[in-house]
Amino acid sequence: MIFQVYNNELTVGSIKVLGVSSSSMLLVGDAQTIQLASAFDTPAESLIIGPFVPLQSEGR
């Protein structure tokens, strides 16, 4: 089998992403390094910051 690869210039005008899953990546072209990042679109009223219950009573 003969396999030939021609690396030519790639121009992407725009990309429209309609949805992503919990683990997804969009790659266009070559990548020598890939860095991980995360973003959340959770509504503010459902975000809980801090412990659910006190860990220890202050009087004891």
N, CA, C and O atoms as a printed pandas DataFrame, in Angstrom:
     atom_number atom_name residue_name chain_id  residue_number  x_coord  y_coord  z_coord
0              1         N          MET        A               1    0.853   -1.173    0.000
1              2        CA          MET        A               1    0.000    0.000    0.000
2              3         C          MET        A               1    0.898    1.235    0.000
3              4         O          MET        A               1    1.872    1.297    0.750
4              5         N          ILE        A               2    0.580    2.192   -0.818
5              6        CA          ILE        A               2    1.296    3.471   -0.864
6              7         C          ILE        A               2    0.399    4.530   -0.234
7              8         O          ILE        A               2   -0.737    4.737   -0.661
8              9         N          PHE        A               3    0.929    5.196    0.787
9             10        CA          PHE        A               3    0.165    6.216    1.515
10            11         C          PHE        A               3    0.924    7.527    1.426
11            12         O          PHE        A               3    2.044    7.628    1.925
12            13         N          GLN        A               4    0.330    8.529    0.798
13            14        CA          GLN        A               4    0.977    9.830    0.655
14            15         C          GLN        A               4    0.143   10.884    1.365
15            16         O          GLN        A               4   -1.083   10.908    1.250
16            17         N          VAL        A               5    0.825   11.756    2.101
17            18        CA          VAL        A               5    0.163   12.841    2.823
18            19         C          VAL        A               5    0.700   14.156    2.289
19            20         O          VAL        A               5    1.913   14.350    2.207
20            21         N          TYR        A               6   -0.196   15.058    1.927
21            22        CA          TYR        A               6    0.180   16.390    1.465
22            23         C          TYR        A               6   -0.365   17.398    2.469
23            24         O          TYR        A               6   -1.579   17.573    2.581
24            25         N          ASN        A               7    0.519   18.052    3.191
25            26        CA          ASN        A               7    0.107   19.075    4.150
26            27         C          ASN        A               7    0.041   20.419    3.439
27            28         O          ASN        A               7    1.066   21.070    3.235
28            29         N          ASN        A               8   -1.139   20.824    3.068
29            30        CA          ASN        A               8   -1.353   22.112    2.424
30            31         C          ASN        A               8   -2.006   23.063    3.411
31            32         O          ASN        A               8   -2.391   22.662    4.510
32            33         N          GLU        A               9   -2.127   24.307    3.022
33            34        CA          GLU        A               9   -2.738   25.314    3.885
34            35         C          GLU        A               9   -4.232   25.043    4.025
35            36         O          GLU        A               9   -4.912   24.687    3.062
36            37         N          LEU        A              10   -4.723   25.220    5.245
37            38        CA          LEU        A              10   -6.140   25.036    5.539
38            39         C          LEU        A              10   -6.685   26.347    6.078
39            40         O          LEU        A              10   -6.154   26.889    7.048
40            41         N          THR        A              11   -7.725   26.854    5.467
41            42        CA          THR        A              11   -8.352   28.092    5.921
42            43         C          THR        A              11   -9.792   27.788    6.310
43            44         O          THR        A              11  -10.567   27.264    5.510
44            45         N          VAL        A              12  -10.140   28.125    7.550
45            46        CA          VAL        A              12  -11.495   27.912    8.054
46            47         C          VAL        A              12  -12.113   29.279    8.284
47            48         O          VAL        A              12  -11.598   30.068    9.076
48            49         N          GLY        A              13  -13.208   29.565    7.603
49            50        CA          GLY        A              13  -13.866   30.858    7.751
50            51         C          GLY        A              13  -14.574   30.995    9.076
51            52         O          GLY        A              13  -14.356   31.972    9.793
52            53         N          SER        A              14  -15.415   30.044    9.419
53            54        CA          SER        A              14  -16.127   30.074   10.699
54            55         C          SER        A              14  -16.639   28.674   11.010
55            56         O          SER        A              14  -16.820   27.840   10.123
56            57         N          ILE        A              15  -16.865   28.448   12.294
57            58        CA          ILE        A              15  -17.412   27.179   12.765
58            59         C          ILE        A              15  -18.555   27.505   13.710
59            60         O          ILE        A              15  -18.397   28.330   14.609
60            61         N          LYS        A              16  -19.696   26.874   13.522
61            62        CA          LYS        A              16  -20.837   27.066   14.414
62            63         C          LYS        A              16  -21.068   25.769   15.176
63            64         O          LYS        A              16  -21.375   24.737   14.579
64            65         N          VAL        A              17  -20.920   25.823   16.488
65            66        CA          VAL        A              17  -21.122   24.659   17.342
66            67         C          VAL        A              17  -22.493   24.782   17.986
67            68         O          VAL        A              17  -22.767   25.764   18.677
68            69         N          LEU        A              18  -23.346   23.811   17.770
69            70        CA          LEU        A              18  -24.703   23.859   18.306
70            71         C          LEU        A              18  -24.817   23.212   19.677
71            72         O          LEU        A              18  -25.733   23.541   20.429
72            73         N          GLY        A              19  -23.923   22.309   20.021
73            74        CA          GLY        A              19  -23.984   21.653   21.316
74            75         C          GLY        A              19  -22.744   20.818   21.543
75            76         O          GLY        A              19  -22.070   20.400   20.601
76            77         N          VAL        A              20  -22.457   20.584   22.804
77            78        CA          VAL        A              20  -21.319   19.744   23.165
78            79         C          VAL        A              20  -21.756   18.748   24.227
79            80         O          VAL        A              20  -22.751   18.962   24.920
80            81         N          SER        A              21  -21.018   17.676   24.346
81            82        CA          SER        A              21  -21.301   16.693   25.388
82            83         C          SER        A              21  -20.434   16.996   26.599
83            84         O          SER        A              21  -19.732   18.007   26.625
84            85         N          SER        A              22  -20.479   16.132   27.595
85            86        CA          SER        A              22  -19.702   16.379   28.810
86            87         C          SER        A              22  -18.209   16.240   28.558
87            88         O          SER        A              22  -17.404   16.765   29.328
88            89         N          SER        A              23  -17.834   15.560   27.521
89            90        CA          SER        A              23  -16.418   15.415   27.186
90            91         C          SER        A              23  -16.287   15.507   25.677
91            92         O          SER        A              23  -16.557   14.537   24.968
92            93         N          SER        A              24  -15.874   16.667   25.180
93            94        CA          SER        A              24  -15.789   16.840   23.742
94            95         C          SER        A              24  -14.630   17.760   23.390
95            96         O          SER        A              24  -14.175   18.556   24.211
96            97         N          MET        A              25  -14.166   17.635   22.160
97            98        CA          MET        A              25  -13.077   18.461   21.674
98            99         C          MET        A              25  -13.299   18.702   20.191
99           100         O          MET        A              25  -13.681   17.789   19.459
100          101         N          LEU        A              26  -13.060   19.924   19.750
101          102        CA          LEU        A              26  -13.162   20.281   18.344
102          103         C          LEU        A              26  -11.756   20.605   17.865
103          104         O          LEU        A              26  -11.129   21.535   18.371
104          105         N          LEU        A              27  -11.262   19.859   16.908
105          106        CA          LEU        A              27   -9.901   20.027   16.406
106          107         C          LEU        A              27   -9.962   20.276   14.915
107          108         O          LEU        A              27  -10.518   19.473   14.167
108          109         N          VAL        A              28   -9.388   21.394   14.478
109          110        CA          VAL        A              28   -9.310   21.718   13.063
110          111         C          VAL        A              28   -7.835   21.875   12.729
111          112         O          VAL        A              28   -7.159   22.741   13.285
112          113         N          GLY        A              29   -7.340   21.053   11.835
113          114        CA          GLY        A              29   -5.936   21.134   11.454
114          115         C          GLY        A              29   -5.052   20.309   12.371
115          116         O          GLY        A              29   -5.526   19.418   13.076
116          117         N          ASP        A              30   -3.762   20.616   12.355
117          118        CA          ASP        A              30   -2.788   19.891   13.156
118          119         C          ASP        A              30   -2.675   20.507   14.539
119          120         O          ASP        A              30   -2.926   21.697   14.727
120          121         N          ALA        A              31   -2.296   19.687   15.495
121          122        CA          ALA        A              31   -2.084   20.172   16.861
122          123         C          ALA        A              31   -0.828   19.519   17.418
123          124         O          ALA        A              31   -0.719   18.293   17.462
124          125         N          GLN        A              32    0.114   20.347   17.842
125          126        CA          GLN        A              32    1.308   19.806   18.469
126          127         C          GLN        A              32    1.099   19.692   19.972
127          128         O          GLN        A              32    1.650   18.796   20.611
128          129         N          THR        A              33    0.303   20.597   20.539
129          130        CA          THR        A              33    0.013   20.583   21.970
130          131         C          THR        A              33   -1.477   20.818   22.162
131          132         O          THR        A              33   -2.053   21.701   21.527
132          133         N          ILE        A              34   -2.106   20.034   23.034
133          134        CA          ILE        A              34   -3.512   20.220   23.380
134          135         C          ILE        A              34   -3.588   20.469   24.875
135          136         O          ILE        A              34   -3.085   19.666   25.662
136          137         N          GLN        A              35   -4.215   21.580   25.283
137          138        CA          GLN        A              35   -4.373   21.913   26.692
138          139         C          GLN        A              35   -5.829   21.726   27.079
139          140         O          GLN        A              35   -6.733   22.030   26.301
140          141         N          LEU        A              36   -6.048   21.225   28.280
141          142        CA          LEU        A              36   -7.402   20.986   28.762
142          143         C          LEU        A              36   -7.970   22.243   29.405
143          144         O          LEU        A              36   -7.245   23.003   30.047
144          145         N          ALA        A              37   -9.260   22.456   29.232
145          146        CA          ALA        A              37   -9.965   23.576   29.854
146          147         C          ALA        A              37  -11.393   23.130   30.118
147          148         O          ALA        A              37  -11.875   22.170   29.517
148          149         N          SER        A              38  -12.061   23.828   31.016
149          150        CA          SER        A              38  -13.453   23.491   31.288
150          151         C          SER        A              38  -14.256   24.764   31.489
151          152         O          SER        A              38  -13.730   25.788   31.924
152          153         N          ALA        A              39  -15.528   24.683   31.169
153          154        CA          ALA        A              39  -16.449   25.800   31.346
154          155         C          ALA        A              39  -17.796   25.234   31.776
155          156         O          ALA        A              39  -18.196   24.158   31.330
156          157         N          PHE        A              40  -18.482   25.953   32.633
157          158        CA          PHE        A              40  -19.778   25.507   33.134
158          159         C          PHE        A              40  -20.838   26.540   32.773
159          160         O          PHE        A              40  -20.594   27.744   32.853
160          161         N          ASP        A              41  -21.988   26.075   32.387
161          162        CA          ASP        A              41  -23.108   26.975   32.123
162          163         C          ASP        A              41  -24.234   26.698   33.108
163          164         O          ASP        A              41  -25.408   26.690   32.739
164          165         N          THR        A              42  -23.862   26.470   34.372
165          166        CA          THR        A              42  -24.831   26.182   35.422
166          167         C          THR        A              42  -25.489   27.481   35.883
167          168         O          THR        A              42  -24.787   28.468   36.104
168          169         N          PRO        A              43  -26.804   27.511   36.035
169          170        CA          PRO        A              43  -27.460   28.721   36.545
170          171         C          PRO        A              43  -26.961   29.058   37.952
171          172         O          PRO        A              43  -26.657   28.157   38.735
172          173         N          ALA        A              44  -26.877   30.322   38.268
173          174        CA          ALA        A              44  -26.335   30.767   39.559
174          175         C          ALA        A              44  -27.128   30.216   40.742
175          176         O          ALA        A              44  -26.539   29.919   41.781
176          177         N          GLU        A              45  -28.447   30.072   40.613
177          178        CA          GLU        A              45  -29.263   29.605   41.737
178          179         C          GLU        A              45  -29.031   28.127   42.067
179          180         O          GLU        A              45  -29.380   27.688   43.163
180          181         N          SER        A              46  -28.458   27.362   41.157
181          182        CA          SER        A              46  -28.190   25.955   41.448
182          183         C          SER        A              46  -26.746   25.708   41.884
183          184         O          SER        A              46  -26.371   24.567   42.154
184          185         N          LEU        A              47  -25.943   26.749   41.955
185          186        CA          LEU        A              47  -24.549   26.619   42.368
186          187         C          LEU        A              47  -24.454   26.730   43.878
187          188         O          LEU        A              47  -24.897   27.721   44.459
188          189         N          ILE        A              48  -23.877   25.718   44.519
189          190        CA          ILE        A              48  -23.728   25.700   45.975
190          191         C          ILE        A              48  -22.251   25.851   46.293
191          192         O          ILE        A              48  -21.428   25.038   45.870
192          193         N          ILE        A              49  -21.922   26.894   47.040
193          194        CA          ILE        A              49  -20.537   27.128   47.436
194          195         C          ILE        A              49  -20.445   26.948   48.940
195          196         O          ILE        A              49  -21.153   27.625   49.686
196          197         N          GLY        A              50  -19.595   26.056   49.394
197          198        CA          GLY        A              50  -19.423   25.807   50.816
198          199         C          GLY        A              50  -19.967   24.448   51.191
199          200         O          GLY        A              50  -20.524   23.745   50.349
200          201         N          PRO        A              51  -19.810   24.070   52.454
201          202        CA          PRO        A              51  -20.288   22.752   52.895
202          203         C          PRO        A              51  -21.811   22.705   52.957
203          204         O          PRO        A              51  -22.468   23.725   53.165
204          205         N          PHE        A              52  -22.358   21.513   52.773
205          206        CA          PHE        A              52  -23.804   21.334   52.853
206          207         C          PHE        A              52  -24.285   21.447   54.299
207          208         O          PHE        A              52  -25.335   22.036   54.556
208          209         N          VAL        A              53  -23.536   20.896   55.232
209          210        CA          VAL        A              53  -23.869   20.959   56.659
210          211         C          VAL        A              53  -22.616   21.400   57.399
211          212         O          VAL        A              53  -21.510   21.203   56.896
212          213         N          PRO        A              54  -22.760   21.998   58.595
213          214        CA          PRO        A              54  -21.564   22.375   59.349
214          215         C          PRO        A              54  -20.727   21.139   59.678
215          216         O          PRO        A              54  -21.265   20.093   60.040
216          217         N          LEU        A              55  -19.423   21.269   59.550
217          218        CA          LEU        A              55  -18.540   20.140   59.828
218          219         C          LEU        A              55  -18.385   19.902   61.323
219          220         O          LEU        A              55  -18.239   18.760   61.758
220          221         N          GLN        A              56  -18.415   20.983   62.119
221          222        CA          GLN        A              56  -18.261   20.848   63.562
222          223         C          GLN        A              56  -18.984   22.014   64.222
223          224         O          GLN        A              56  -18.931   23.144   63.736
224          225         N          SER        A              57  -19.659   21.734   65.330
225          226        CA          SER        A              57  -20.350   22.795   66.056
226          227         C          SER        A              57  -19.327   23.706   66.709
227          228         O          SER        A              57  -18.272   23.247   67.146
228          229         N          GLU        A              58  -19.635   25.005   66.778
229          230        CA          GLU        A              58  -18.704   25.962   67.371
230          231         C          GLU        A              58  -18.659   25.850   68.888
231          232         O          GLU        A              58  -17.642   26.209   69.483
232          233         N          GLY        A              59  -19.709   25.372   69.540
233          234        CA          GLY        A              59  -19.768   25.297   70.995
234          235         C          GLY        A              59  -19.105   24.068   71.585
235          236         O          GLY        A              59  -19.003   23.983   72.808
236          237         N          ARG        A              60  -18.659   23.132   70.807
237          238        CA          ARG        A              60  -18.116   21.880   71.359
238          239         C          ARG        A              60  -16.637   21.824   71.288
239          240         O          ARG        A              60  -16.035   20.837   71.711
